[in-house]
């Protein structure tokens, strides 16, 4: 039996068909307008999820490509330029040192070389202060702080602890008794001959600090240098001893692991030829040295940490000013075997012969000295970047733990690049002081040449006719001074060749490393560009529509909708009354 189809059923069916076609036409029209497959996630959850993931990837990669990578490129390019200029300056200094080591120059030529050295020294530090967008690029995390003072700062004040190794101890030449060419003194002179023996060349042992114009550590009444030696169960320490036959003794400290007892012995003989003995005070961690007569002539400290025994010795430092000592001769030459003289103006620790022997075999950073400096010249390194120090103005403390302060940029998914180079790793604090030594040696040679010119002119000046013999003897003394100054300059230049070759190599290695990073970043940038293009293509394919296809579908849907409207209109316009 068939189902009875009423006019109402036909009308409802017709309206449903119209609505279905209208919904399809609306969907396709929306796709044409938005050129996207969906407008709501519920329409196709899979497409929606993929779209979100692709959009997030595109946003993140675009951050890398358009912001992080360009910023990293700028940082590396600025670093490469600064290091390249540093290398040029250092190479120029090396070139001048090579010339000075093998040739002699006239007074005017020396003055030209001196001016060139001074200019290069300033230029090196200017390059060390390179920045990008106000961020210093060679100072690790301290991007708000320059590597060196860009301007003189008379109020800056620091307490600095500087550490040394045995290899930092050096022997230098010091010329004493330099003549003073004073016109009035020569005119009024009553001697017939100048004592040429007053001009002497002396060997002096020193540790060179990183700054000049210093002052004592105000945090303590006694100025000391401390050095240490450590070892597993045993260690050796050389101790300066004025009463020994050599000026020093060698102490051996041993730890019995089972009992924890520390014993010590001394290798050396006192002035009477007798042996030294020791007493160990475990309550204070002190070892006393006794001469053959049983008199305590020295002490040093020890400590135990597990199986490691450490011996340490404190040497009292005599701080002097060149003005107070009446000249540099007394400051450089009056240091006894077991003493250290701290020359504040030059920033040097002059070592007695015994202390020199004690320091020679010291390990890395096992010698330490604390001093203060108030007022910094333009170009002097900021202590924060190199040393343990305290800013006495702000009270801020800085600890140099020799840890890398790497600034990393994320340049791609799961890929970082360290963009910074730390100045302390390539810009040794000794560079400036090495140049200062060369400048000082040049100035001494220039001073000697200038004195000689003045003395030679006096020989032809009639007002000095009564002092001819005396002036001739002064010329002889000045010739000695010239010879010593020239020899010192040449020897120092020869030593500087080795040092500056090392500095150039360090900077060259850093330049190469930065160049390598630039190359890697270029490849990363290219890969990021390709990735970005691929992700955008995938995103378009995932949610986008082909406009030509949907336009055809829109036309088909429109025809279907019109047909549904036509058919429905014919059905709806008829009723049962039309057939009565």
LUMPA-577317 format. One record per residue (C-alpha): x, y, z. Coordinates in steps of 0.25 Angstrom, whole numbers, plus 5000, padded with zeros to 4 digits. Example, Ala and Ser with C-alpha at 12.3 -4.5 7.8 and 13.67 -1.06 7.14 Angstrom:
! LUMPA-577317
504949825031505549965029
***
This chain:
! LUMPA-577317
500050005000500650144996500850255005499950375003500750494998500050625003500150764998500850805011501850695010502250744996502350885001503250845013504150765004504250874994504650975005505650875010506250864996506351014995506951025008508050925006508450984993508451124999509351075010510251015000510251134992510551225004511751135008512351134994512151284994512851305007514051225001514051314989514051434998515051385008515851294999515851195011515251065013514651085027514251205035514051125048514851015054513550925055513450915040514750835039515550815052516750745045516950865035516750965047517750885056518750885045518551035042518851075056520050995056520551045043520251185047520951175060522151125053522151235043522051335054523251275061524051265049523751405044524251455058525551375055525651425041525251565041525751605055526751505062527651475050527751625046528151665060529151555061529751595047529851735052530551695065531551595058531851705047532151805057533051705065533751665053534051815049534551845063535451725064535951745050536351895054536951835067537751745059538251855049538651935061539351825068540051785055540551925054541151925068541851795065542451855052542951965059543551875070544251795059544851915054545351965067545951825070546851835058547151975055547552105061546852235059547152385060546552475070545452525061545152385056544952335070544052445073543152405061543152265066542752305080541552385074541152275066541152175078540352275086539352285075539252135073539052115088537852205088537252145076537352005081536552045093535552125085535251995077535051925090533852015093533151975080531651965082530351945074529052015077529652065091530051925095531551895097531951775089533251725096532751735111531951605112530651625120531151765124530651825111530351965118531751975121532952015113534251925112535152045115534852185120534552265108534852395116535652425128534952405141535652465153534552415163534552275159535152185170535352035172536051935181536651835172537151695174538151645163538651505162539951465156540751335152542151305153542351335138541851475140543151505149544151575140545551635140545751775134546851865132546851995140547852105137548252185149549052305151548552375138549252505136548452645138548852745128548552875136549252995129549353075142549952955150550952935139551353085139551553085154552252955154553552945162553952805158554852775147554252645143552852575143552852435150552452345138552352225148551052285153550352235141550052085143549151975137548451895147547651765146546351775154545251675157543851725156542351685155541651785147540251825151539151865141539152015145539952125149539752245159539252155170539052155185539152055196537951965200537252055211536451935216537751885223538851945231539951855225540151835210540451695206540651605195540151465197540551335189540151195191540451055186539550935187539750785185539150645188539750605202540950685199541350825194542650915193542751055195543951145194544151255205545051375204546051375216547051485218547851395227548051285218549251265209548451275196547351375201546251275201545951135206545051025201543950975210543250835208541950815215541350675216540050615220539850475226538550435221538250335232538550425244538350565238539650605244540450715236541950715236542950805229544450815226545350915220546450905210547451015212548551065221548651185230549851285230550551195239550451075230549451005239548150945236546750995238545650925246544150945247543050945257541550925253540450985261539150915256538251005265538651125257539151065244540451125245541851065242543051135248544451125242545651125252547051145249548151055254548151125267546751105270546251245267544951265259545351335246544051325238542651265238541651225227540251175228539651045223538250985222537650845219536450815210536250665209537550605204537950745198538950825206539250975203540351055208540351205207541251315210541051465212542151565208542051705214542051815203542751945205541952045197542752165192542552295184543652335175543552475181543752425195544952345192545652465185545652395171545452265164546852205167546552185182545152125179545752025169547051985175546851985190545951855192546551745201546551605197545251565205544551695202543551755192543551905188542251955182542452075173541152145173541352235161541852135152540952015157542151925159542551825170544051815171544451685177545651655185546551535180545951435190544551475187544851465172545351315175544051295183543151345172543851285160543151145161541851195166540651135159539551205151538851315159539551275172540151415175539151525179539251665182538151765186538351915183537452035180537352135169536652265169536552345156536552275142537152335129536452315116536752175110537052105123536251975125535051975134535451875145534051805146534351735133535751675137535851665152535251635166534951785170534051875178533552005173533852095185532852205180531652115179532051995188531751895176532651775177533051695164533651555164534351505152534151355152534651335138533351285134532851315120531751415118531151365105530051445099529251345090528251375080527151275075527351275060526451155056525651045063526550975073527751055068528551165076529751245072530651315082530851455076531751525086533251515087533851555101534951665101535651595112535851465104536451545092536851675098537951645108538151745119539651745117539551805103539451945108540451925118541451865108541251985099541452075112542852005114543252025100542752175101543552185113544852125107544652215095544552335104545852295112546552285098546052415094546452485107547852425106547952475091547352615095548452625106549552585096549052695087549052795098550452765103551052765089550452905087551052945100552452905095552353015084551753115093552753215098552053235111552453095115553853105110554353095125553652965126554052885114554752775121553552755130552552755119553452655111553352565123551852585124551752545109552552415112551552385123550352425114550952325103550852215114549452265117549052265102549652125100548952065112547652135107547852085093548151945098546951945107546051995096546551885086546451775096545051815100544651825086545151685083544351635095543151715090543151645077542851505084541751575092541051645081541151525071540351455082539351565083539251575068538951425067537951435079537151545071537351475058536751345064535551425069535351495055535351355049534351305059533451425057533551405042533151255043531951295051531551395040531651285030530851195038529851305041529751325026529451185023528351185035527751305029527651235015527051115021526051195030525651265017525351135010524651085022523751205023523351195008523051045010522251075023521451185016521151085004520750975013519851075021519251125008518950985003518350945016517351055018517351125004516451094992516651094978515851214973515551164959515051034965514151104975513651204965513151084956512551014969511851154972511251154958510751014959510151044973509551164968508851094957508450984966507851084976507051154965506551024960506050984974505351124975504651104961504250964965503751004979502951124973502151024964501850934975501451044985500551114975499650994973498650954984497450854984496450964980497150974966496550834963495150854968
***
